[in-house]
Amino acid sequence: MPRFRTTEEIEPTHGFIGQDRARKAVEQALEMREKGFNVFVVGLPGTGRRSFISSYLRQIAANLPTPKDWVYVYNFSNPAEPEAISLEPGRGKIFKQDMQQLTDEVMEALEKIFESDEYARRKSELEDEYLQKKTQLWEELKQKAAELGFAVQLTPTGVVTIPVYDGKPITPEMFETLPEEMRQTFNENGRKLKLIVEGTLYKSRRLDREYREKLMALDKDAALFTIGAMFEELKNQYESNPHIVRYLSNVQNDILENLAQLRSGEEEMRNAFKKRYSVNLIVDNSAVVGAPVVFERNPTYANLAGKVEYYSKGGMLFTDFTMIKAGAFHRANGGFLILEVENVLRYPYAWEYVKRCLMTEQIIIENLETALGLSSIVSLKPQPIPLNVKVFLISSPRLYYLLQLYDEDTEKLFRIKSEFDWEMELNRENIQKYLGFISSTCCRLNMPHLERQAVEKIMWYSSRIAGDRGKLSMRLGEISSLVREACNIAMKSGSKTVRKWDVDEAIKRREERVNLLQTKYDEHIKSRDLMIETRGSRLGQINGLTVIDLKDHSFGVPVKITAKVHLGDGGLIDIQREVDLSGNIHNKAVLTIEGFFRERYSRHVRLGLTATLSFEQVYSVVEGDSASVAEVLALISAITNVPLRQDIAVTGSMNQHGEVQPVGGVTEKVEGFYRACKLQGLIGTQGVVIPKANLKNLLLKDEVLESIKKGEFHIWTIEHIDEAIELLTGKKAGRATKDGNFEKGSVNYLVVQALKKAGKTEKRAKVKKRKEGS
């Protein structure tokens, strides 16, 4: 470690330390523009996956071009499919304002133009012309009717023809008194007049239609003369965007086609048209510098895809294009989208939507109930938006491999794996990086810096988390949290720097917050409710060690393992396995022990004993093989009647050759037995046997180390089962001689003799049984 007094002298590290493998994978993904090169960010919680990806992508995104804005507008040819239009970044907001201003100005201009004297004059001229033509048409009808002997009257219900004789109208009664010849003449002329009336009505309707058409043309001309310049001005501003120019033309045409409704004076109608001509800005990149980086922490289907909202009116649901809402894919389009796999998988159809977007390279807004076919409500179908995004999925290793195994699309769409390491080598370069990280934490939070001894304690804690003296933990979130807690303790005590005592106190407080279950176990050991013996010797009994992992806290607990033997051919019976309280790995360990006994002793004598093994006062599933050395020792003690020391606990895995293999949680196991011995009284002979290969994993607390230095507690390392036999029994294990036997008086010799004796006893019992039977 370099020389320094406090971390204030250390240059702060900017960015993240370590994780070169993960960073290179991300760099490769960013270089690949092809479809499918999205990234799975895989690592254990606390390794800085989220923070690293977020900050690194923001650095990269700052130098990338800002993507376009997107708006939805009314589709005049198909209102059910709102039209999506892209604009240069920042122009979407301006276009929305321009359209709002244009609509207000158009409405105001239309209102003025139709109230002008010029418009009134031209309309009056058109009405006079129409009235003159219509008057002439009816005069001609009256004249022709008179020639045929009829008078014509216009009534609200239509045209009425009345026969006339001697200049007087003829009533129906008078008509019946007329001569037959005259009545026939009137009837024939009446039929002719009917045709003439129908022709006149047709001409009248045609005149009405022509009038309306001319009036509409007059209105359009007047309106176009007024608003045409407004639209042309706006078109010129957006001439580089043909979609906007075409949309403006459609708006102008729609206004001209609906002048009558716009002139109705009804405020509700005018507001409806204003809404039709408004702009729904769903992606606004006016404030974005570079490409967007979106971390969607609540990836529901709607939050990813966007949605079409509804409003209720008169007990019915309504919607329009202004109620289209953007999702995370819209906001991240042209940049990067970060999602947590666990959250995505938690919400229905969210994972399927992510895959569909990446496969089709389109963002389709469709409400979930519609996508699943569960809704009968008629909804909008907004036009899809082209997708150009790089998706980063943050995942634990377990979820990553599950998706790889069960979802074949995962590998196609996420071809890059960025894997975060949970540890790094303890070397000069990485120590310097770690120091820079600690210094930057203090600088960033404006907290007191750490003294050298405090930093050494932080390094010790980091290696302890990593479980290896030669490693440093990459769970930087936990390290940062410890630094901040130690800083707070130092500030409360009035210290200007953080001392080793402050870090010790922070570690102690962190443990006290989560070690309730550990204290309960310790109480049971002290009160002998857990029947653990830490002194003396016993036959067929040994102290094993296990680790209880509660995620936020792990601690070791001694476990009494007992063995019993009796005559029979049952072999080795594991009580846990018999009652389904044994995991697969432990089952394998028991079979390994059987293989060891057969390989070592069956060449001398048949294994004519039945042995039982039990983990006393253990009522949960026993898993793992770290107790196999202890189990062998308990079995040998039970077979040979040689007692085992109870002041020693044993942990270690073993293969069929008797070689001791490393196990996990060795630090917690040693400390667990130390606590038990302390609670029952240290006598100076107690300690733990561990595999020699685990020595590098041992990072004990100061209290335990001090006790070891004083000779109150001990650590023994072994590489072979015979070393443990000698230590626990106080006798020689016994090597095999040239004739294949073991040294006389050794433990292995005693095993063979006990098996021979058991075999003879069993043989005599069988002979006696046969004699009695005969």
C-alpha positions in Angstrom: 0.0 0.0 0.0 1.4 3.4 -0.9 2.5 5.8 1.8 -0.1 8.3 3.0 -1.5 9.7 6.2 -5.1 10.3 5.1 -7.0 9.6 1.9 -7.0 13.4 1.3 -3.5 12.8 -0.2 -4.9 10.2 -2.6 -6.1 11.3 -6.1 -9.8 10.5 -6.3 -10.9 8.0 -8.9 -13.4 9.3 -11.4 -15.7 6.7 -12.7 -15.6 3.0 -11.8 -12.8 0.8 -10.8 -12.2 -2.7 -12.1 -14.8 -4.4 -14.3 -12.6 -4.2 -17.4 -14.2 -7.3 -18.8 -17.7 -5.8 -18.5 -16.6 -2.5 -20.0 -15.0 -4.1 -23.0 -18.2 -6.1 -23.7 -20.2 -2.9 -23.6 -17.8 -1.2 -25.9 -18.1 -4.0 -28.4 -21.9 -3.8 -28.2 -21.8 -0.1 -29.0 -19.6 -0.7 -32.0 -22.1 -3.2 -33.5 -25.0 -1.4 -35.3 -26.6 -4.6 -36.5 -29.9 -5.9 -35.2 -29.7 -8.2 -32.1 -26.5 -6.8 -30.5 -28.3 -5.7 -27.3 -26.6 -6.3 -24.0 -27.2 -8.5 -20.9 -25.5 -6.9 -17.9 -25.0 -9.9 -15.6 -23.7 -9.7 -12.1 -24.4 -10.1 -8.4 -26.3 -7.3 -6.6 -24.0 -4.7 -5.1 -21.3 -5.0 -7.8 -22.3 -1.6 -9.3 -24.1 -2.9 -12.4 -26.8 -0.2 -12.5 -24.5 2.7 -11.6 -21.7 1.7 -14.0 -24.0 1.1 -17.0 -26.0 4.4 -16.3 -22.9 6.6 -15.9 -20.9 4.9 -18.7 -23.8 5.2 -21.2 -24.3 8.8 -20.3 -20.7 9.5 -21.1 -21.0 7.8 -24.4 -24.4 9.3 -25.2 -23.2 12.9 -24.6 -21.1 12.7 -27.8 -23.9 11.1 -30.0 -26.4 13.0 -32.1 -29.7 14.0 -30.5 -32.5 11.9 -32.0 -35.6 13.5 -33.6 -38.8 14.6 -31.9 -42.0 12.8 -32.6 -45.5 14.0 -32.8 -48.9 12.5 -33.5 -51.4 14.5 -35.6 -54.9 13.9 -36.9 -55.1 11.6 -39.9 -57.6 13.2 -42.3 -57.8 10.1 -44.5 -58.2 7.6 -41.6 -58.9 9.3 -38.2 -58.6 5.9 -36.4 -54.9 5.8 -37.3 -53.2 9.0 -36.1 -50.2 10.0 -38.2 -46.7 9.9 -36.7 -44.3 12.7 -37.9 -40.7 13.2 -36.9 -39.0 16.6 -36.6 -35.5 17.8 -35.8 -34.7 17.8 -32.1 -36.3 20.7 -30.4 -38.6 21.5 -33.4 -41.5 19.4 -32.1 -42.2 21.9 -29.3 -42.0 24.8 -31.7 -44.2 23.1 -34.2 -46.8 22.4 -31.6 -46.8 26.1 -30.6 -46.9 27.2 -34.3 -50.0 25.0 -34.9 -51.7 26.4 -31.8 -51.0 29.9 -32.9 -52.0 29.2 -36.5 -55.3 27.7 -35.4 -56.1 30.7 -33.2 -55.3 33.2 -35.9 -57.3 31.2 -38.5 -60.4 31.1 -36.3 -60.1 34.8 -35.6 -59.5 35.7 -39.3 -62.5 33.6 -40.4 -64.7 35.3 -38.0 -63.6 38.7 -39.3 -63.8 37.9 -43.0 -67.4 36.7 -42.8 -68.4 39.9 -41.0 -66.7 42.2 -43.5 -68.6 44.6 -45.9 -66.9 43.1 -48.9 -68.1 39.6 -48.1 -71.6 40.9 -47.4 -71.7 42.8 -50.7 -70.6 39.7 -52.7 -73.0 37.5 -50.9 -75.8 40.0 -51.5 -75.0 40.1 -55.2 -75.1 36.3 -55.3 -78.4 36.2 -53.5 -79.9 38.8 -55.8 -78.8 36.9 -58.8 -80.3 33.7 -57.4 -83.5 35.4 -56.4 -83.9 36.9 -59.8 -83.4 33.6 -61.6 -85.8 31.9 -59.2 -88.5 34.6 -59.6 -88.2 34.4 -63.4 -88.6 30.6 -63.1 -91.8 30.9 -61.1 -93.2 33.6 -63.4 -92.7 31.3 -66.4 -94.5 28.6 -64.5 -97.4 30.9 -63.7 -97.6 32.0 -67.3 -97.7 28.4 -68.7 -100.2 27.5 -66.0 -102.5 30.4 -67.1 -102.3 29.3 -70.7 -103.5 25.8 -69.6 -106.3 27.4 -67.5 -104.7 27.0 -64.1 -103.5 29.2 -61.3 -100.4 28.3 -59.3 -99.9 28.9 -55.6 -96.8 28.2 -53.5 -97.6 26.7 -50.0 -95.4 25.4 -47.2 -96.3 21.9 -48.3 -95.5 22.4 -52.0 -97.0 23.7 -55.3 -100.8 23.8 -55.6 -102.5 24.1 -59.0 -106.1 25.4 -59.2 -108.4 25.3 -62.3 -109.7 28.8 -63.4 -112.9 29.5 -65.4 -114.0 33.0 -66.4 -111.2 34.3 -64.3 -112.4 32.6 -61.2 -111.0 29.7 -59.3 -113.1 26.5 -59.6 -114.0 24.7 -56.4 -114.3 20.9 -56.5 -118.1 21.2 -56.3 -118.2 23.6 -59.2 -115.8 21.4 -61.2 -118.4 18.5 -61.0 -121.0 20.7 -62.6 -118.9 21.5 -65.6 -119.7 19.9 -69.0 -117.9 16.6 -69.5 -115.8 17.9 -72.4 -114.6 20.8 -70.3 -113.7 18.5 -67.4 -111.7 16.3 -69.8 -109.8 19.4 -71.1 -109.0 20.5 -67.5 -107.8 17.0 -66.6 -105.6 16.7 -69.7 -104.2 20.2 -69.1 -103.7 19.3 -65.4 -101.5 16.4 -66.4 -99.4 18.6 -68.7 -99.1 21.2 -65.9 -97.9 18.5 -63.5 -95.0 17.7 -65.7 -94.3 21.4 -66.1 -94.4 21.9 -62.3 -92.0 18.9 -61.8 -89.6 20.4 -64.3 -89.8 23.8 -62.6 -89.1 22.2 -59.2 -86.1 20.3 -60.6 -84.8 23.6 -62.1 -85.5 25.3 -58.7 -83.5 22.6 -56.8 -80.7 22.9 -59.3 -80.7 26.7 -58.8 -80.5 26.1 -55.0 -77.6 23.7 -55.5 -75.8 26.1 -57.8 -76.4 28.8 -55.2 -75.0 26.7 -52.4 -72.0 25.8 -54.5 -71.3 29.3 -55.5 -71.8 30.4 -51.9 -69.4 27.7 -50.7 -67.0 28.8 -53.4 -67.4 32.4 -52.3 -66.7 31.3 -48.7 -63.7 29.3 -49.7 -62.3 32.1 -51.9 -62.8 34.5 -49.1 -61.3 32.2 -46.5 -58.4 31.1 -48.7 -57.7 34.7 -49.5 -57.4 35.3 -45.8 -55.7 32.1 -44.4 -53.8 31.0 -47.5 -50.9 33.4 -46.7 -50.8 32.1 -43.1 -50.4 28.5 -44.2 -47.9 29.4 -46.9 -45.8 31.2 -44.4 -45.8 28.1 -42.1 -45.1 25.8 -44.9 -42.0 27.8 -45.9 -40.7 27.4 -42.3 -41.0 23.6 -42.6 -40.2 23.2 -46.3 -37.4 20.8 -45.4 -40.0 18.4 -43.9 -42.4 17.1 -46.6 -44.5 15.3 -44.0 -45.2 18.6 -42.2 -45.9 20.4 -45.5 -48.4 17.7 -46.6 -50.0 17.8 -43.1 -50.5 21.6 -43.4 -52.1 21.3 -46.7 -54.5 18.7 -45.3 -55.3 21.1 -42.4 -56.0 23.9 -44.8 -58.3 21.8 -47.0 -60.1 20.5 -44.0 -60.8 24.0 -42.8 -62.1 25.0 -46.2 -64.3 21.9 -46.3 -65.8 22.6 -42.9 -66.4 26.4 -43.0 -70.1 26.1 -42.3 -69.4 24.3 -39.0 -66.6 26.7 -38.1 -69.0 29.6 -38.8 -71.8 28.1 -36.7 -70.7 30.1 -33.7 -70.9 27.2 -31.3 -68.0 27.3 -28.9 -68.0 23.5 -28.5 -67.8 23.0 -32.2 -64.9 25.5 -32.6 -63.0 23.8 -29.7 -63.5 20.4 -31.3 -61.8 21.7 -34.5 -59.1 23.3 -32.6 -58.4 20.0 -30.9 -58.4 18.3 -34.3 -55.7 20.7 -35.6 -53.5 20.4 -32.4 -50.3 18.5 -32.2 -49.6 15.7 -29.7 -45.9 16.0 -28.9 -45.0 12.6 -27.4 -41.1 12.8 -27.7 -39.6 16.1 -26.9 -35.8 16.1 -27.1 -35.4 19.9 -26.9 -33.6 19.6 -23.5 -31.6 16.5 -24.3 -27.9 16.8 -24.9 -26.6 14.0 -27.1 -28.6 10.7 -27.1 -31.1 9.8 -24.4 -30.3 7.3 -21.7 -33.6 6.1 -20.1 -33.6 3.8 -17.0 -37.1 2.5 -16.7 -37.4 1.3 -13.1 -41.1 0.4 -13.4 -41.3 -1.4 -16.8 -45.0 -2.2 -16.9 -46.4 -2.9 -20.4 -47.9 0.6 -20.6 -44.8 2.3 -19.3 -42.8 0.6 -22.1 -45.2 0.8 -25.0 -47.1 3.9 -24.2 -50.9 3.9 -24.1 -54.1 5.4 -25.5 -56.1 7.0 -22.7 -59.9 7.5 -22.5 -62.2 10.0 -21.0 -65.8 9.4 -19.9 -68.7 11.4 -21.1 -72.3 10.6 -20.6 -71.5 7.1 -19.5 -69.4 6.4 -22.6 -65.7 6.3 -23.2 -64.1 8.5 -25.8 -60.6 9.1 -27.0 -58.6 10.9 -29.7 -55.0 11.2 -30.9 -54.2 13.9 -28.3 -54.6 11.2 -25.6 -51.8 9.1 -26.9 -49.0 8.8 -24.3 -45.4 7.9 -24.9 -43.6 4.9 -23.3 -40.0 4.3 -22.3 -39.2 3.0 -25.9 -40.3 6.4 -27.3 -38.1 8.4 -24.9 -35.1 6.1 -25.4 -35.5 6.0 -29.2 -32.2 6.9 -30.8 -30.3 6.2 -27.6 -30.2 3.6 -24.8 -32.8 1.9 -22.7 -31.8 0.3 -19.4 -34.2 -2.3 -17.8 -34.0 -4.7 -14.9 -34.9 -8.2 -16.0 -36.5 -9.1 -12.7 -38.9 -6.2 -13.0 -39.7 -6.8 -16.7 -40.6 -10.4 -16.0 -42.8 -9.4 -13.1 -45.3 -7.5 -15.3 -47.6 -9.4 -17.7 -46.6 -9.2 -21.4 -43.8 -6.7 -20.8 -41.0 -9.2 -21.8 -42.9 -10.1 -24.9 -43.3 -6.5 -25.9 -39.6 -5.8 -25.4 -38.8 -8.7 -27.8 -41.5 -7.7 -30.3 -40.1 -4.1 -30.5 -36.5 -5.4 -31.0 -37.6 -7.9 -33.6 -39.8 -5.6 -35.7 -37.7 -2.5 -35.0 -40.9 -0.6 -34.5 -42.7 1.0 -31.5 -46.4 0.1 -31.7 -48.7 1.7 -29.2 -51.5 -0.7 -28.3 -53.2 -1.0 -24.9 -52.5 -4.3 -23.2 -56.2 -5.4 -23.0 -56.4 -4.8 -26.8 -53.2 -6.6 -27.5 -54.5 -9.6 -25.5 -57.9 -9.5 -27.2 -59.7 -8.9 -23.9 -61.3 -5.6 -24.9 -64.2 -4.9 -27.2 -63.7 -1.1 -27.0 -62.9 0.5 -30.4 -59.6 2.2 -30.0 -57.1 4.1 -32.0 -54.2 2.4 -33.9 -51.4 5.0 -34.0 -49.0 4.6 -36.8 -45.8 2.7 -35.7 -42.6 4.6 -35.1 -39.3 3.3 -36.4 -37.1 2.0 -33.5 -33.4 2.6 -33.2 -32.3 1.8 -29.6 -29.8 -0.3 -27.7 -31.3 -2.2 -24.8 -29.3 -3.0 -21.7 -30.9 -5.7 -19.4 -29.5 -5.8 -15.9 -29.8 -9.3 -14.5 -28.6 -11.7 -11.9 -26.7 -14.8 -13.2 -29.7 -17.0 -12.3 -32.2 -15.1 -14.4 -29.8 -14.8 -17.3 -29.2 -18.5 -17.6 -32.9 -19.3 -17.1 -33.8 -17.0 -20.0 -31.0 -18.5 -22.1 -32.4 -22.0 -21.4 -36.1 -21.4 -21.8 -36.4 -18.5 -24.2 -34.8 -19.1 -27.6 -35.3 -15.4 -28.6 -33.0 -14.2 -25.8 -29.8 -15.3 -27.6 -31.0 -13.8 -30.9 -31.8 -10.4 -29.5 -29.1 -10.1 -26.7 -25.9 -11.3 -28.3 -23.6 -9.5 -25.9 -23.0 -10.5 -22.3 -21.4 -7.9 -20.0 -20.4 -9.9 -16.9 -19.6 -8.1 -13.7 -17.0 -9.7 -11.4 -17.6 -9.8 -7.7 -13.9 -9.6 -6.8 -10.6 -8.4 -8.1 -6.9 -9.3 -7.4 -5.3 -7.7 -4.4 -2.3 -6.1 -6.1 -0.6 -2.7 -6.1 -2.6 -1.4 -9.0 -6.0 -2.4 -7.7 -5.1 -1.1 -4.2 -4.4 2.3 -5.7 -7.8 2.2 -7.5 -9.5 1.2 -4.3 -7.8 4.1 -2.4 -9.0 6.4 -5.2 -12.5 5.1 -4.8 -12.5 5.7 -1.1 -11.1 9.2 -1.6 -13.7 10.0 -4.2 -16.5 8.8 -1.9 -15.3 11.2 0.8 -14.9 14.1 -1.7 -18.2 13.6 -3.4 -20.1 13.6 -0.1 -18.0 16.3 1.5 -17.1 14.0 4.4 -13.9 13.7 6.5 -11.1 11.6 4.9 -9.9 8.3 6.4 -6.6 7.7 8.2 -4.3 5.0 7.0 -5.3 2.5 9.7 -9.0 3.1 8.9 -8.3 2.4 5.2 -6.5 -0.8 6.2 -9.6 -1.9 8.1 -11.7 -1.1 5.1 -9.4 -3.2 2.9 -9.7 -6.1 5.5 -13.5 -5.8 5.4 -13.4 -5.9 1.6 -11.3 -9.0 1.5 -13.6 -10.6 4.1 -16.6 -10.0 1.9 -14.7 -11.5 -1.0 -13.8 -14.5 1.2 -10.1 -14.4 0.1 -7.0 -12.7 1.5 -5.7 -12.2 -2.0 -8.9 -10.6 -3.3 -10.9 -7.3 -2.9 -14.6 -7.2 -3.1 -16.3 -5.5 -6.0 -19.5 -4.9 -4.0 -18.6 -1.3 -4.0 -22.0 -0.2 -2.9 -21.5 -2.0 0.5 -17.9 -0.5 0.8 -19.2 3.0 0.0 -22.0 2.5 2.6 -19.4 1.5 5.2 -17.2 4.5 4.5 -20.2 6.9 4.8 -21.3 5.3 8.1 -17.7 5.5 9.5 -17.6 9.2 8.4 -20.8 9.9 10.2 -19.5 8.4 13.4 -16.3 10.4 13.1 -18.2 13.7 12.6 -20.5 13.0 15.5 -17.5 12.5 17.8 -16.0 15.8 16.5 -13.0 14.2 14.7 -11.7 15.8 11.6 -10.6 12.4 10.2 -11.9 8.9 10.3 -10.0 6.6 12.6 -9.8 2.8 12.7 -12.0 2.9 15.8 -14.7 4.7 13.7 -14.6 1.9 11.0 -14.6 -0.8 13.7 -17.7 0.9 15.3 -19.4 1.1 11.9 -18.8 -2.6 11.2 -20.1 -3.4 14.7 -23.2 -1.4 14.2 -23.9 -2.9 10.8 -23.6 -6.4 12.4 -25.8 -5.6 15.4 -28.6 -4.4 13.1 -28.8 -7.8 11.4 -27.5 -10.4 13.9 -30.6 -11.1 15.9 -30.8 -14.7 14.9 -27.1 -15.2 15.7 -27.6 -13.9 19.2 -30.6 -16.3 19.7 -28.3 -19.2 18.6 -25.6 -18.0 21.0 -28.2 -17.8 23.8 -29.2 -21.4 23.2 -25.6 -22.6 23.2 -24.9 -20.8 26.4 -28.0 -22.2 28.1 -27.2 -25.7 26.7 -30.5 -25.8 24.8 -28.2 -26.5 21.9 -26.2 -29.4 23.3 -22.8 -28.5 22.1 -19.8 -29.7 24.1 -16.5 -27.7 24.0 -14.4 -29.7 26.3 -13.6 -33.4 27.1 -13.8 -36.4 24.8 -16.7 -38.5 23.6 -17.2 -41.7 21.6 -18.8 -41.4 18.2 -19.4 -37.7 18.6 -17.8 -34.6 17.0 -18.4 -30.9 16.5 -19.1 -30.1 12.9 -19.7 -26.6 11.6 -22.3 -25.0 9.4 -23.1 -21.5 8.1 -26.5 -19.9 8.2 -26.8 -17.4 5.3 -29.5 -14.8 5.7 -28.5 -12.7 2.7 -27.8 -9.6 4.8 -25.8 -11.6 7.4 -24.0 -14.9 7.6 -22.7 -16.6 10.7 -21.3 -20.0 11.7 -22.9 -22.4 14.2 -21.4 -25.7 15.6 -23.4 -28.8 15.0 -23.1 -32.1 17.0 -22.6 -35.1 14.7 -23.0 -38.5 16.1 -22.3 -42.0 14.8 -23.5 -45.4 16.0 -22.4 -48.9 14.8 -23.8 -52.4 15.3 -23.6 -55.8 13.6 -25.3 -56.1 10.2 -24.9 -55.6 6.5 -26.8 -52.4 6.2 -23.7 -50.3 5.4 -23.8 -46.6 6.1 -27.2 -45.2 7.0 -27.6 -41.4 7.0 -30.6 -40.5 9.1 -31.1 -37.2 7.4 -31.3 -39.0 4.0 -33.7 -41.5 5.3 -36.2 -38.9 6.3 -35.8 -36.6 3.3 -33.8 -34.0 5.1 -30.7 -34.4 3.0 -29.8 -32.5 -0.2 -28.2 -34.0 -3.3 -24.7 -32.8 -2.5 -24.8 -34.2 1.1 -26.1 -37.5 -0.3 -23.1 -37.6 -2.6 -20.8 -36.9 0.4 -22.3 -39.9 2.2 -21.7 -42.2 -0.7 -18.1 -40.8 -1.0 -17.6 -41.7 2.7 -18.8 -45.3 1.9 -16.3 -45.4 -1.0 -13.5 -44.3 1.3 -14.2 -47.0 3.9 -14.4 -49.7 1.3 -11.3 -48.6 -0.5 -9.2 -48.3 2.7 -10.5 -51.3 4.8 -12.4 -53.8 2.6 -9.1 -55.2 1.3 -8.4 -56.5 4.8 -11.9 -57.5 6.0 -15.5 -57.4 4.9 -17.4 -54.4 6.2 -19.9 -56.3 8.3 -21.2 -53.4 10.3 -24.2 -51.1 10.0 -23.5 -47.5 10.8 -25.8 -44.6 11.4 -25.0 -40.9 11.1 -27.1 -38.0 12.4 -26.9 -34.2 12.7 -28.3 -33.7 16.1 -30.9 -31.0 16.7 -31.0 -30.1 13.0 -34.5 -30.0 11.7 -34.0 -28.5 8.2 -32.5 -29.9 5.1 -28.7 -30.7 5.4 -26.9 -29.7 2.3 -23.2 -29.6 1.2 -20.2 -31.8 1.8 -18.2 -29.7 4.2 -19.0 -32.1 7.1 -17.6 -35.3 5.4 -14.3 -35.1 7.3 -16.2 -34.8 10.6 -18.5 -37.6 9.7 -15.6 -40.0 8.9 -14.0 -39.2 12.3 -17.3 -39.8 14.1 -17.6 -43.2 12.3 -14.0 -44.2 13.1 -14.5 -43.3 16.8 -17.7 -45.3 17.0 -16.0 -48.4 15.3 -12.8 -48.3 17.3 -14.2 -47.1 20.7 -11.6 -44.3 20.6 -13.0 -41.0 21.9 -12.8 -37.7 20.0 -11.9 -34.4 21.5 -14.9 -32.1 22.0 -12.8 -29.0 22.3 -12.1 -29.1 18.6 -14.6 -28.5 15.7 -13.9 -29.8 12.2 -14.9 -28.6 8.8 -13.7 -29.9 5.5 -14.8 -31.9 2.5 -13.1 -35.2 1.6 -12.7 -37.4 -1.5 -12.6 -41.2 -1.7 -8.8 -41.1 -1.3 -9.0 -39.3 2.1 -7.7 -36.0 0.7 -9.2 -33.0 2.3 -10.8 -30.4 0.0 -11.6 -26.7 0.6 -15.1 -25.6 1.7 -17.0 -22.4 1.9 -17.7 -20.0 4.8 -14.6 -21.0 6.7 -14.2 -17.6 8.4 -17.8 -17.7 9.7 -17.4 -21.3 10.9 -14.2 -20.6 12.9 -15.8 -17.5 14.5 -19.0 -19.5 15.2 -17.1 -22.2 17.2 -15.0 -19.5 18.9 -18.2 -17.8 20.2 -19.5 -21.2 21.5 -16.2 -21.8 23.3 -16.2 -18.3 24.7 -19.8 -18.7 25.9 -19.0 -21.9 27.7 -15.5 -20.8 28.8 -12.2 -20.8 27.0 -9.7 -23.4 28.4 -6.8 -22.8 26.1 -7.0 -26.1 24.1 -10.0 -25.3 21.9 -9.9 -24.6 18.2 -11.0 -25.5 14.7 -9.6 -27.9 12.0 -9.9 -26.5 8.5 -8.6 -27.6 5.1 -5.1 -26.2 4.4 -6.4 -24.9 1.0 -8.8 -22.7 3.0 -6.1 -20.8 4.9 -6.2 -18.0 2.2 -9.9 -17.6 2.9 -9.5 -17.0 6.6 -10.1 -13.3 7.6 -10.9 -13.3 11.3 -12.1 -10.5 13.5 -9.6 -8.8 15.8 -11.1 -10.5 18.9 -10.5 -14.0 17.5 -7.0 -13.1 16.3 -6.1 -11.7 19.7 -7.3 -14.9 21.3 -5.2 -17.0 18.9 -2.1 -14.9 19.7 -2.7 -15.5 23.4 -2.9 -19.2 22.9 -6.6 -19.3 24.0 -7.8 -20.6 20.7 -6.2 -22.5 17.8 -6.4 -23.1 14.1 -5.1 -26.4 12.6 -4.9 -27.0 8.9 -4.9 -30.5 7.3 -4.5 -32.0 3.9 -5.5 -35.6 4.6 -8.0 -37.4 6.9 -5.1 -39.1 8.8 -4.0 -35.7 10.1 -7.4 -35.1 11.6 -7.5 -38.6 13.1 -4.3 -38.0 14.9 -5.3 -34.6 16.2 -8.8 -35.6 17.4 -7.8 -39.0 18.9 -4.3 -38.3 20.1 -3.2 -41.6 18.5 -1.3 -42.4 15.3 -3.5 -42.8 12.3 -1.3 -45.6 11.0 0.3 -46.1 7.6 -0.2 -49.2 5.6 2.8 -51.6 5.7 4.2 -53.6 2.8 1.9 -56.5 3.5 -1.1 -54.2 3.2 -1.8 -54.0 7.0 -1.7 -51.0 9.2 0.8 -50.2 12.0 -0.1 -52.1 15.1 -1.9 -50.0 17.7 -2.8 -47.2 15.2 -6.3 -46.0 14.7 -6.6 -47.6 11.2 -5.3 -50.8 12.7 -8.0 -50.6 15.4 -10.6 -50.1 12.7 -9.5 -53.3 10.9 -9.5 -55.3 14.1 -12.9 -54.0 15.1 -14.3 -55.0 11.7 -12.6 -58.5 12.0 -14.1 -59.0 15.4 -17.5 -57.9 14.2 -17.2 -60.4 11.3 -16.3 -63.3 13.6 -19.1 -62.4 16.0 -21.6 -62.3 13.1 -20.3 -65.6 11.8 -20.6 -67.3 15.2 -24.1 -65.9 15.5 -25.1 -67.4 12.1 -23.7 -70.8 13.0 -25.5 -70.8 16.3 -28.7 -69.9 14.5 -28.4 -72.7 12.0 -27.8 -75.2 14.8 -30.8 -74.0 16.7 -32.8 -74.2 13.5 -31.8 -77.8 12.8 
